[in-house]
Amino acid sequence: LKHLLTVEALTDQEVMGLIQRAQQFKQGARWTPNKNQYFVSNLFFENSTRTHKSFEVAEKKLGLDVIDFDAKTSSVQKGETLYDTVLTMSALGVDVAVIRHGDENYYDELIQSKTIQCSIVNGGDGSGQHPTQCLLDLMTIYQEFGHFNGLKVAIAGDITHSRVAKSNMQMLKRLGAEVFFSGPEEWYDESFDVYGTYRPLNELVPEVDVMMLLRVQHERHDGQESFSKEEYHEKYGLTIERGKQLKPSAIIMHPAPVNRDVEIADSLVESLQSRIVPQMTNGVYIRMAILEAVLRGKS
Ligand code: CP
């Protein structure tokens, strides 16, 4: 891989190859490039705990040299653009820039540059895509069921603003899963109909193999929300009562951070059917596989 920008750009074979390699890393496989061979920098312009820190753990497990970057203490504060920041990192010898940024498709100008040499791994672009989250979600589903074909997957919540939902709906459909959507209609767009079917949550809960909840993205709503947290939970959330309606074999997923008692009842977050914690752990291994694929592509 030269870059990882969207899941759409990956072939099915590449997706399965990354999942299998991540599983090998989880079981103890090693890839240890030489010291000072590869430099990686994590450039996060939006807040993050899981993506940022799991990339950092993945990089350290691979023995890569991680170049610290904090937008708040960098020359971004003097008005330096994203382009010039990445140009600088590339000039310094950074091989891979992992970037999260609020602008959708921020990476277009970076990959078109003839001067920027480093690979770009997208850690989330606004409401656009979150390919590494999608891959760790796929890994989690694959570990559970061993396939995607015919699985019924519900994606419920703030779909319009969710880059996770957009990446997942595309790839799950392509891999043969049957995708359903639920949540507030105002946060649903007809353009999603090509990937799945919108249905009431109460109908979906007893039918699905995977119940994937999405965070209500308060920061992207400009203060315009027509329901309280309690109303949202009752109408659109996985309440304790709805949780009891799930098939025993069904799993609960959420990319996190979780608004407890909003998208999902507090007690279901760490319940037996929840895979929310394994999703976070898998994030380290899938990111090791991604970094290895990108860096091997450079040598
Ligand atoms: N799931 C996810 O992207 O979490 P962070 O925003 O904490 O990285």
Boltz pocket constraint, residues with backbone or C-beta under 6 A from the ligand:
constraints:
  - pocket:
      binder: B
      contacts: [[A, 47], [A, 48], [A, 49], [A, 50], [A, 51], [A, 52], [A, 123], [A, 133], [A, 255], [A, 256], [A, 257]]
      max_distance: 6.0
